[in-house]
Amino acid sequence: MFGEYAFNRKQSDSAETEGDPEPAPGVVPGNLPPAPAGFIGRERELAELHCLLRSRRLTTLTGVGGVGKSRLALRAATDPEQARPDGVWWVELSPLRDPGLLTMTVAHAVGLADHSARPLDEELCAWMADKELMLVLDTCEHMVADCRHLVGELLQSAPGLTVLITSREPLGSPCERVVEVCPLPCEGPDSDALALFRARAVAATPEAAAAFEDPERAELAAEVCRRLDGIPLALELAGARLRLWTLEQMVQRLGARFAVLSDTRPALQPPRHRTMRTAIGWSHELCEPVERLLWARLSVFTGDFDVAAARAVCAGGPLPASRVERVLAGLVAKSVVRRTRERGGGDRYHMLDTIREYGNDWLSELGEVQTVADRHAHWYAALSQAADRGWLSPGQVDWYRRMTAEHAQLRTALEHLLSADPAAALEMAGALWFFWFSCGHVHEGRGFLERALKTAPGTGAAHTQALWALGLTALLRGDMDAARRIGEECTRAAARLADPEPELRAAYLHAASVLMPGNPVRALELAGPRARAGHGGRTSGPGWLLCRLATSYALCDLERFEEATEEARGLREACAELGERWLRAYADYVLAVAALGLGHHGEAARHVRAMLSGKRLLGDRFGIALGLDLLAAAVAALGDGELAARLLGTGHAWWRTLGRPQIGSPSLKALRDQGERQARATIGDEAYETAFLGGAAASTG
């Protein structure tokens, strides 16, 4: 992460610190998912990939759905010899339906939050230009042209970039090396296909091991593998069936199923596609009717989901809500649905694309596509509203983690509502203000908010809230002119609602838009104590608290540090009573700035460490970058120029992930420059540059 030394010191109540220990080594960057246990075979393919990923810049794994492209790519990418100085990054594109979000998804996966006003593709190319990393784009077949364009731009801009693609078809790029992933070999008693079939069968029921030890029955198992063409997903589905059947029953029923196919659909698809489709259809037929119904309805989910969502979205008719969890467990046992357990969280479920597509075909046959999509969208809209209400609460960190886990579903829900129910889309996009503003999704939020504001009614509370949320994204992008215009429009809209809360939120937006470019006097007029009293409202609401934050910043800019301290302490106490961390961390930041201005350098360092601890919990990249600059100024004032230089280097790395250092604010830049001047004066230019570069190499992943 970023300078654990900045957080791990034991905090004391004293105003002074004794200097900081040496920084801990950076962790290896990357975001590879956990490798599934029991990888079997593929030695030849892995050897080929090992060479290609070191000699070629773009490699694409192609093959039929279910053949194991993603698992092979993950196995190759997790090879320690494929490590890169700037990480190996996995980008799951399966849940993505809007090609316009492709660049955003890649940027987010590699840790580029980007708050700048530049086009995101340009920012991503610039960010990667000096890095040596590997990018794995998994499941690209539904947006081949867009992936081809983006990958081409990135490879041209970043000479140290290696890209590995999985797709059912090649990208068609000039420099692409295509590797076809074939089914597992089926011949012989020690074939990889038989080993996988046995492993999955024994995992489903340990008693199945005896069947594979008998030579005659092992030959029956080999026959199953041959009939399924050695396709791994088909073998896994068949292995799960040995919980209920003998091998003899499986061979008989599988033969009958393929005979029906060959009689009725001889040439619709290439053989391996037919085999895979047949194996899935066979598993589908062998499910109970309610399992088939749940399978179809679950196909509306893109990415993973929890049981509460499955219950809310998929119940109805012959499948009551009380039975959904039990039926879902049945699909897990049959390997139709996969279950993972999040550390510190509950179970999450997902379906492989090939299986989900089959379910979606059946959902169409049932005539339920619109109904289930509506349920899905409104469930996640309601979840967004609940998260909005719970954001300033003790559950804030849990809400951050949950909404991050639900990111793919939130996108799917918003896309559906934009066409099916624009008013609901507007309400949902506005309720997610904290997700766009606090959790690093500024560009995506801007896109959804602008679309919703264009299609939904132009008045009312939901419109004002969405407009305010759009203004927040302009703030973080450093587009202060747009933020000010939206703030003024928001102020007029809020005045028509006769509700103090939107008036206070608009006041904060307007105040921040003039404060950041350097007008603290006007900011105080808009958000200071007198202005807040004029609006009224709840002193524990987001609008009131944000206005207090803007006020304390403005007082610091005016060098009224005692007043700023009083305002920030009041804000911190209010946040502590609510149990929230995000705003409280910014109150700690202001307390640190004020302490630095008053010459209490140790106290400033103590406050900023508290601030950084809170920001790390919430993944607030903007807050982390701010805090590192401020901590550098504090430790430089304490005389530790080397640590200050390292912190400034690490801060520089974090600002790069945001696209615009100090978001163009004169006061933030002045604070950062103050730390640099003091550090250089203490250790000299050469030592400063060495320490700075060491800090800049820290991981921001």
Secondary structure, DSSP 8 states (H G I E B T S, - for coil): ---GGGT-S---SSS--------------B------S-----HHHHHHHHHHHHH-SEEEEE-STTSSHHHHHHHHHT-GGG--TT-EEEEE-TT---GGGHHHHHHHHTT----SSS-HHHHHHHHHTT--EEEEEE--GGGHHHHHHHHHHHHHH-TTEEEEEE-SS----TT-EEEE-------STT-HHHHHHHHHHHHH-GGGHHHHHSHHHHHHHHHHHHHTTT-HHHHHHHHHHTTT--HHHHHHHHHHHHHHHHHH-SSSS-HHHHHHHHHHHHHHHTS-HHHHHHHHHHTT--S-B-HHHHHHHH-BTTB-HHHHHHHHHHHHHTTSSEEEE-TTS-EEEE--HHHHHHHHHHHHHHT-HHHHHHHHHHHHHHHHHHHHHHSSSTTHHHHHHHHHHTHHHHHHHHHHHHHH-HHHHHHHHHHTHHHHHHTT-HHHHHHHHHHHHHHS-SSSHHHHHHHHHHHHHHHHTT-HHHHHHHHHHHHHHHHTTT-HHHHHHHHHHHHHHHHTTT-HHHHHHHHSHHHHHHH---TTSHHHHHHHHHHHHHHHHTT-HHHHHHHHHHHHHHHHHHT-SHHHHHHHHHHHHHHHHTT-HHHHHHHHHHHHHHHHHHT-HHHHHHHHHHHHHHHHHTT-HHHHHHHHHHHHHHHHTTSSGGGG-HHHHHHHHHHHHHHHHHH-HHHHHHHHHHHHTS---
